[in-house]
Amino acid sequence: MLKVHCPICRNVFQETDVVLLDIINTLIHVHCYTQDYDSITDKGTYKDLSEKYSFLQEVLH
């Protein structure tokens, strides 16, 4: 399985990490995000969002 990491802190996402999904489908830790929230499309745990969005499942499996 591919290990996906935060583009800001470069840490690999853990299942319980709270992340944001932006308009270009980038996952970012909530605590790393410093931009305007207008570009955020979803928020949740890494596990929940990776199960919710098929394009993330394709990358992870």
GUKEMI-636924 format. One line per field, with one value per atom (N, C-alpha, C, O): residue number from 0; residue in three letters; x, y, z. Coordinates in Angstrom, 2 decimals. Atoms other than C-alpha are relative to their C-alpha. Last residue first. Example, Ala and Ser with C-alpha at 12.3 -4.5 7.8 and 13.67 -1.06 7.14 Angstrom:
2
i	1,1,1,1,0,0,0,0 .
aa	SER,SER,SER,SER,ALA,ALA,ALA,ALA .
c1	-0.82,13.67,-0.77,-0.26,0.89,12.30,0.90,1.94 .
c2	-1.19,-1.06,1.09,2.20,-1.19,-4.50,1.20,1.18 .
c3	-0.06,7.14,0.73,0.90,0.00,7.80,0.00,0.66 .
END
This chain:
61
i	60,60,60,60,59,59,59,59,58,58,58,58,57,57,57,57,56,56,56,56,55,55,55,55,54,54,54,54,53,53,53,53,52,52,52,52,51,51,51,51,50,50,50,50,49,49,49,49,48,48,48,48,47,47,47,47,46,46,46,46,45,45,45,45,44,44,44,44,43,43,43,43,42,42,42,42,41,41,41,41,40,40,40,40,39,39,39,39,38,38,38,38,37,37,37,37,36,36,36,36,35,35,35,35,34,34,34,34,33,33,33,33,32,32,32,32,31,31,31,31,30,30,30,30,29,29,29,29,28,28,28,28,27,27,27,27,26,26,26,26,25,25,25,25,24,24,24,24,23,23,23,23,22,22,22,22,21,21,21,21,20,20,20,20,19,19,19,19,18,18,18,18,17,17,17,17,16,16,16,16,15,15,15,15,14,14,14,14,13,13,13,13,12,12,12,12,11,11,11,11,10,10,10,10,9,9,9,9,8,8,8,8,7,7,7,7,6,6,6,6,5,5,5,5,4,4,4,4,3,3,3,3,2,2,2,2,1,1,1,1,0,0,0,0 .
aa	HIS,HIS,HIS,HIS,LEU,LEU,LEU,LEU,VAL,VAL,VAL,VAL,GLU,GLU,GLU,GLU,GLN,GLN,GLN,GLN,LEU,LEU,LEU,LEU,PHE,PHE,PHE,PHE,SER,SER,SER,SER,TYR,TYR,TYR,TYR,LYS,LYS,LYS,LYS,GLU,GLU,GLU,GLU,SER,SER,SER,SER,LEU,LEU,LEU,LEU,ASP,ASP,ASP,ASP,LYS,LYS,LYS,LYS,TYR,TYR,TYR,TYR,THR,THR,THR,THR,GLY,GLY,GLY,GLY,LYS,LYS,LYS,LYS,ASP,ASP,ASP,ASP,THR,THR,THR,THR,ILE,ILE,ILE,ILE,SER,SER,SER,SER,ASP,ASP,ASP,ASP,TYR,TYR,TYR,TYR,ASP,ASP,ASP,ASP,GLN,GLN,GLN,GLN,THR,THR,THR,THR,TYR,TYR,TYR,TYR,CYS,CYS,CYS,CYS,HIS,HIS,HIS,HIS,VAL,VAL,VAL,VAL,HIS,HIS,HIS,HIS,ILE,ILE,ILE,ILE,LEU,LEU,LEU,LEU,THR,THR,THR,THR,ASN,ASN,ASN,ASN,ILE,ILE,ILE,ILE,ILE,ILE,ILE,ILE,ASP,ASP,ASP,ASP,LEU,LEU,LEU,LEU,LEU,LEU,LEU,LEU,VAL,VAL,VAL,VAL,VAL,VAL,VAL,VAL,ASP,ASP,ASP,ASP,THR,THR,THR,THR,GLU,GLU,GLU,GLU,GLN,GLN,GLN,GLN,PHE,PHE,PHE,PHE,VAL,VAL,VAL,VAL,ASN,ASN,ASN,ASN,ARG,ARG,ARG,ARG,CYS,CYS,CYS,CYS,ILE,ILE,ILE,ILE,PRO,PRO,PRO,PRO,CYS,CYS,CYS,CYS,HIS,HIS,HIS,HIS,VAL,VAL,VAL,VAL,LYS,LYS,LYS,LYS,LEU,LEU,LEU,LEU,MET,MET,MET,MET .
c1	0.01,-4.85,0.69,0.77,-0.44,-4.30,0.10,0.77,-1.38,-4.39,0.53,1.69,-0.84,-7.55,1.47,2.32,-0.13,-9.20,0.91,1.69,-1.01,-8.52,0.22,1.34,-1.30,-10.34,1.13,2.28,-0.56,-13.23,1.37,2.22,-0.29,-13.91,0.72,1.79,1.11,-15.65,0.21,-0.73,1.08,-13.21,-1.14,-1.85,-0.54,-10.19,-1.02,-0.97,-0.06,-12.23,0.54,0.09,1.36,-13.20,0.04,-0.73,0.67,-9.69,-1.37,-1.71,-0.63,-7.99,-0.70,-0.94,-1.22,-10.41,0.52,-0.22,0.26,-12.79,1.29,2.38,-0.85,-13.12,-0.38,-1.56,0.42,-14.54,1.02,2.17,1.24,-14.54,-0.49,-1.67,0.14,-11.99,-1.34,-2.38,-0.43,-11.18,-0.10,0.34,0.91,-13.22,0.36,-0.50,0.80,-11.25,-1.00,-1.73,1.42,-8.66,-0.82,-0.54,0.62,-5.10,-1.47,-1.97,0.01,-3.22,-0.69,-0.69,0.64,-3.61,-0.09,-0.59,-1.00,-1.08,-0.58,0.16,-0.91,-3.36,1.10,1.77,0.71,-6.13,0.97,0.90,0.38,-3.70,-0.71,-0.33,-0.91,-3.79,-0.47,-1.67,0.23,-5.36,1.09,2.27,-1.20,-5.27,-0.42,-1.23,-0.07,-8.30,1.31,1.83,-0.80,-7.85,0.31,1.27,0.66,-10.76,0.82,0.27,0.23,-9.33,-0.55,-0.77,-0.10,-9.73,-0.31,-1.37,0.87,-9.01,0.23,1.34,-0.54,-7.55,-1.07,-2.26,1.05,-8.08,0.62,1.62,-0.35,-5.56,-1.19,-1.84,0.77,-7.17,0.34,-0.26,1.45,-6.07,-0.81,-1.86,0.49,-2.49,-1.52,-2.13,1.30,-1.22,-0.26,-0.01,0.95,2.51,-1.30,-1.28,0.26,4.29,-1.02,-1.96,-0.61,5.52,-0.15,0.47,-0.92,4.60,0.75,1.73,-0.57,3.02,1.05,2.21,-0.95,2.31,0.67,1.67,0.43,0.77,1.03,2.23,-0.48,1.70,-0.57,-1.05,0.34,0.22,0.41,0.17,0.13,1.87,-0.18,0.69,-0.70,1.18,-0.23,-1.36,0.85,0.00,0.89,1.92 .
c2	1.47,0.19,-0.47,-1.68,0.72,3.73,-1.50,-2.15,-0.34,5.67,-0.90,-1.29,0.45,3.97,0.26,-0.53,1.46,4.41,-0.55,-1.47,0.26,8.15,-1.49,-1.92,-0.38,8.49,-0.17,-0.38,1.08,6.49,0.36,-0.52,-0.45,9.02,-1.08,-1.55,-0.73,7.95,0.31,0.27,0.95,5.26,0.67,0.00,0.96,7.57,-1.07,-1.62,-0.62,10.33,-0.97,-0.97,-0.29,8.17,0.58,0.15,1.26,6.74,0.26,-0.33,0.54,10.13,-1.28,-1.49,0.76,11.46,-0.52,-0.67,1.22,14.16,-0.72,-0.21,0.13,17.38,-1.29,-1.63,0.98,18.07,-0.05,0.35,0.68,20.54,-1.01,-1.35,1.31,23.08,-0.61,0.04,1.04,25.96,-1.42,-2.37,0.03,28.53,-1.11,-1.57,1.23,27.62,-0.08,-1.06,-0.30,30.33,-1.29,-2.10,-0.80,29.10,0.28,-0.10,-1.40,27.93,0.93,2.14,-0.86,24.15,1.44,1.69,-0.53,22.23,1.05,1.84,-0.89,21.63,0.59,1.53,-1.19,20.26,0.97,2.17,0.00,17.84,1.32,2.38,-0.78,18.14,-0.13,-0.08,0.19,15.90,0.74,0.66,0.18,17.26,-0.16,0.61,1.35,16.77,-0.32,-1.43,0.76,19.97,-1.40,-2.05,0.06,21.62,-0.71,-1.09,-1.28,20.80,-0.22,-1.35,0.27,17.75,1.31,1.90,-0.78,18.42,-0.45,-0.83,-0.60,15.99,0.79,0.64,-0.84,14.76,0.78,1.48,-1.41,11.99,0.74,0.23,-0.89,8.77,1.48,2.32,0.14,6.52,1.00,1.45,1.13,7.84,-0.03,1.00,-0.05,10.11,-1.29,-2.39,0.96,9.97,0.08,0.12,1.19,13.12,-0.88,-0.39,1.20,15.54,-1.27,-2.28,0.51,18.60,-1.25,-1.66,-1.08,20.57,-0.54,-0.12,-0.79,18.05,1.13,1.69,-1.39,15.62,0.81,0.68,-0.93,12.04,1.40,1.74,-1.36,9.06,0.93,0.63,-0.83,5.69,1.44,2.03,-1.27,3.50,0.80,0.90,-1.18,0.00,1.24,1.29 .
c3	0.12,-2.83,-1.24,-1.49,-1.20,-1.56,-0.16,0.64,-0.31,-4.82,1.12,1.12,1.11,-6.07,0.28,-0.11,-0.12,-2.67,-1.09,-0.85,-1.03,-2.81,0.19,0.48,0.56,-6.15,1.03,0.64,0.82,-4.69,-0.57,-0.72,1.36,-1.96,-0.80,-0.41,0.60,1.26,-1.48,-2.26,0.30,2.43,-0.77,-1.53,0.97,2.19,-0.36,-1.46,1.33,3.82,-1.04,-2.19,0.51,6.80,-1.41,-2.27,0.33,7.33,-0.62,-1.65,1.21,7.15,-0.44,-1.63,-0.25,9.72,-1.34,-2.31,-0.75,8.63,0.30,0.05,-1.19,6.66,0.70,0.77,-1.01,3.20,1.13,0.96,0.39,0.29,1.03,1.04,-0.63,1.52,-0.39,-0.30,0.95,-0.88,0.57,-0.08,1.14,1.07,-0.99,-1.74,0.00,4.22,-1.14,-1.25,-0.10,3.51,-0.14,-1.02,1.05,4.00,0.32,1.38,-0.41,7.11,-1.01,-0.83,1.00,7.00,0.49,1.59,0.94,9.08,-0.94,-1.53,-0.74,12.11,-0.90,-0.48,-0.46,9.88,0.66,0.41,-1.41,8.24,0.35,-0.14,-0.83,4.44,1.45,1.71,-1.43,1.80,0.77,0.44,-0.81,-1.75,1.45,1.96,-0.56,-3.96,0.70,0.61,0.97,-6.01,0.54,0.10,1.30,-4.20,-1.07,-2.11,0.68,-0.78,-1.41,-1.84,1.43,1.45,-0.71,-0.50,0.88,5.10,-1.43,-1.80,1.22,7.59,-0.73,-0.50,0.58,11.13,-1.15,-0.99,0.24,11.82,-0.61,-1.52,-0.89,13.11,-0.17,0.50,0.18,10.22,0.81,0.36,-0.80,10.31,-0.12,-0.41,-0.67,7.56,0.75,0.25,0.58,6.81,0.80,2.03,-0.81,8.00,-0.71,-1.32,0.59,5.30,0.84,0.53,-1.01,7.43,-0.45,0.19,-0.81,4.57,0.97,0.92,0.79,1.80,0.80,0.35,0.05,4.32,-0.78,-0.53,-1.02,3.54,-0.22,-1.30,0.38,1.73,1.14,2.31,-1.19,2.19,-0.44,-1.09,0.09,-0.84,1.29,1.76,0.00,0.00,0.00,0.68 .
END
